[in-house]
């Protein structure tokens, strides 16, 4: 019995808790991608670097606050800096829309031209981030580190396996729930949100009913900026900030958005957790877990790891391929194929 | 008129390189020229995909790296100890993988009813574990063979020039798989799928040490041209150097670079000639018809997805060839250096700036953008030093600005891409005839 509990705690510590946090981060990122896709109808390749840009601003403000001695211990100072990061990112995205995308929208260019322009935007944003903060790892988490420490858990339960929950993980989950709740309330109940859904459903009909397309597009970018900054900051707090990692996050985020069905917000959230849990469960080494469950003479020799962590991107890719092969519209039927 | 303009553009390009020769050194100028030639081939490959057919490939870096892998696999001598230790295991695991895929495919085609999906799943899972069970010990055995020097299977020990077509074949094979999956769906999906496959190719090359030593790199690759040290010792070369009054040591390095340039130029011209032939053939017209109005072409009975697959494979193969050539010139295979910003997006800028749909444009774009990319770094540092010269020595901001100057290249490239896309979408040498591109 105790072995079974130990095994469950072990799995909770290394698979479920990190998977939940990572899944929330991916879901927030995929929501941004899917909203831009639903309204502007293109895959935004600059989303990863938008996350990096927002996080960079948050880090700069965090450092500034820290140097002034402002803190909200036990919570990380980055939370205080978050609104400033969101504002800066909103400014950035509205500026890129004005300077880049608006022209193609007027021209009614095919979506592939938008994709290409977003690649150019990605280039520029990546350059700006590297220019300002450098290409290296930055740690900016402060305040208390753990909600639940392994040692405390062991003492409280008497098990030999400990369960650790980091503050960043708890925050990620909490903030993700709040943000998603607000977003869905906005999309379902508010006038602007309804206008956005109408526009996404049928552009021409929405225009005929007097919905202003420029306003819808603007709101979309504002929401995308907020989601990207929040997702990026939470990811950075949980792991660390490195511009190239954020560029690489693009793949799991796209995978999440497509798995759920591009253009479908609910799908993006489900997709985020599908991708995150596949990644974590496939790259986790089950040796210790099986040791608790199996009789002694049957214990496995190797690590019992399905795939080494170096290939975690392969997991999101395989999921992507499977979805494209079996159900290109995604689980929740995205809008357009 | 336009002909003269194009000749002028190319003349200007060569004048720029010659200027570097006079101002910096001929060795630097020739290195730039060689990379320009390789970049031009890559740009041709991308132009085949984007310019002819409108396919957006964001995984060029992966196909380049596959070319580099080919250079190792073809030219390096085999490591008999490693083959003895794990060759059979690797062979068997490949067979097992093939059997798994074949069985799963047959099951998915032949079976119907509610057992179909569970059976496919069972085959895949069982195949995965059996393959891993054979594969893992073999890899361990191979990587244990003198890990500081080899620790991999080695190659075939053939002349490295053969790696160029092989690199093309490898890239074509991967392109076939990706194309089969992603073509025929939304155009964005191909972009996302290629982005993913490139990440995976790089990850495999970095981590599978038994294949090409991973991040431990493979250096000392065979060369298609003589080595400087041998040249300096041979009589005819010393006599030649004496005749033009050059120092044999520095002339030998220039001679080697010139030989590379000659080889690369031949490959470039052959591919360019073939591309031009293809573009002006009925096949090329069909491709452009599909690109400009897919529905109309489909209504005329053209199999759009099949043609797209064809052109995607061809373009990727050209990129693979260029990748193999680049690794050949470097003399070493370093998987850690394959960066998508450098190998994917830079090539894109080349094609867009040069003129998508026009082969000459792609070549010019390859030359020009590589030149700007290389020279932008010293220029940015110089500019930053100038801008910050008013600040006092040791100022933190000044130090930061000067140190970050190299990253300005990314911003510059992104801005160039956006500006050209917006204001001159047809590029420097626009596509001839046809209607205005839908931009």
Interface residues (C-beta under 8 A of the other chain):
Chain A: X42 X43 X45 X99 X100 X103 X104 X107 X109 X110 X111 X112 X113 X115 X116 X117 X119 X120 X121 X122 X123 X124 X125 X126 X127 X128 X130 X131 X132 X134 X135 X247 X248 X250 X251 X254 X255 X258 X302 X306 X308 X310 X311 X313 X314 X316 X317 X320 X321 X324 X325 X328 X336 X337
Chain B: X54 X56 X58 X128 X136 X181 X182 X185 X186 X187 X188 X189 X191 X192 X193 X195 X196 X197 X199 X200 X203 X204 X206 X207 X340 X341 X345 X348 X352 X403 X404 X407 X408 X409 X410 X411 X412 X413 X414 X415 X417 X418 X421 X422 X438 X439
